[in-house]
Every structure is written in C-alpha cells, then in structure tokens.
Amino acid sequence: MARGTVRWSDHNGHVSPYLREAIVATEDKRFYRHFGVSPRGIASAIRINLSEGRGPLSGHGGSTLTQQTAKLLCLGVPFD
C-alpha cells in the first residue's frame, strides 16, 4: 500500500465493521432508532435556516445516512 493511503476495504471488497460503525456514530447518531427519515433533524435544520435568515429548505440539512444515500443514488447529487 502506498504511503499516506487509507484502506477502506479488504481484498474481497468488504468494509471493516469498525469503520462502518465509526461512520454511523459520527454521521447519524440515531441511525438504529429512526426509520430512515429524522423528523427531529429536519425540524432542527429548518429552525437553524430560518434563524440565519435563509429559506427553510436551504443551508443546513436534516439528512440521515439513508437520506444522503438515496439523494446520491437517485439524483446524483453529492451528499452533505
């Protein structure tokens, strides 16, 4: 492996369960407790956007990992 590179998967293409859990822990703390959409996260993002003088759907997002994946796969839009 080249110096300074990071390996995300083993030789069979499997991602380490430790890496998977680290990503879930940092990106979507309630991943195992919601149904793919976080009403709490969306409401919080709308509140922050409005308090910053933006439109309710611009700026901060309330995206869960599931929402980010769906957006990337369906719309081809880079995730937040």
VMD Tcl script that draws the C-alpha trace (Angstrom):
set ca {
  {0.00 0.00 0.00}
  {1.31 3.44 -0.90}
  {2.42 5.74 1.87}
  {-0.36 8.04 3.07}
  {-3.22 5.94 1.68}
  {-6.13 4.58 3.65}
  {-7.63 1.15 3.04}
  {-11.43 1.17 3.25}
  {-11.99 -2.50 2.46}
  {-10.18 -5.81 2.49}
  {-9.15 -7.73 -0.63}
  {-12.68 -9.08 -1.07}
  {-14.27 -5.63 -1.04}
  {-15.74 -5.99 2.45}
  {-15.75 -2.88 4.62}
  {-14.47 -3.30 8.15}
  {-17.32 -3.41 10.69}
  {-15.28 -0.99 12.83}
  {-15.18 1.56 10.01}
  {-18.89 1.10 9.33}
  {-19.76 1.70 13.00}
  {-17.42 4.71 13.19}
  {-19.16 6.32 10.21}
  {-22.61 5.65 11.65}
  {-21.53 7.02 15.05}
  {-20.26 10.29 13.58}
  {-22.75 10.88 10.75}
  {-26.09 9.66 12.12}
  {-26.13 9.03 15.87}
  {-29.77 7.88 15.79}
  {-29.31 5.58 12.76}
  {-30.64 2.50 14.54}
  {-33.56 4.37 16.15}
  {-35.32 6.01 13.18}
  {-36.98 4.76 10.01}
  {-34.63 6.48 7.55}
  {-36.03 9.98 7.95}
  {-35.37 12.04 11.06}
  {-38.24 14.46 11.72}
  {-36.21 15.87 14.63}
  {-33.23 16.53 12.35}
  {-35.38 18.13 9.66}
  {-37.16 20.37 12.19}
  {-33.83 21.41 13.70}
  {-32.38 22.22 10.26}
  {-35.45 24.32 9.34}
  {-35.22 26.20 12.65}
  {-31.50 26.94 12.12}
  {-32.05 28.02 8.49}
  {-34.85 30.40 9.46}
  {-32.88 31.85 12.39}
  {-30.00 32.56 9.97}
  {-32.35 34.38 7.59}
  {-32.37 31.66 4.94}
  {-35.26 29.81 3.40}
  {-36.43 26.77 5.37}
  {-35.01 24.30 2.82}
  {-31.62 25.92 2.17}
  {-28.40 25.79 4.13}
  {-28.39 23.19 6.90}
  {-29.86 19.81 6.09}
  {-31.56 17.28 8.31}
  {-30.21 14.37 6.32}
  {-29.80 10.92 7.76}
  {-27.36 8.47 6.19}
  {-30.35 6.87 4.46}
  {-31.47 10.23 3.01}
  {-27.93 11.06 1.88}
  {-27.58 7.68 0.14}
  {-30.97 7.99 -1.57}
  {-30.15 11.52 -2.75}
  {-26.81 10.40 -4.18}
  {-28.19 7.27 -5.88}
  {-31.44 8.75 -7.22}
  {-30.45 12.31 -8.03}
  {-26.72 12.05 -8.49}
  {-26.37 14.94 -6.06}
  {-23.28 14.87 -3.83}
  {-24.23 14.27 -0.20}
  {-23.77 16.84 2.56}
}
mol new
graphics top color blue
foreach p $ca { graphics top sphere $p radius 0.5 }
foreach p [lrange $ca 0 end-1] q [lrange $ca 1 end] { graphics top cylinder $p $q radius 0.2 }
display resetview
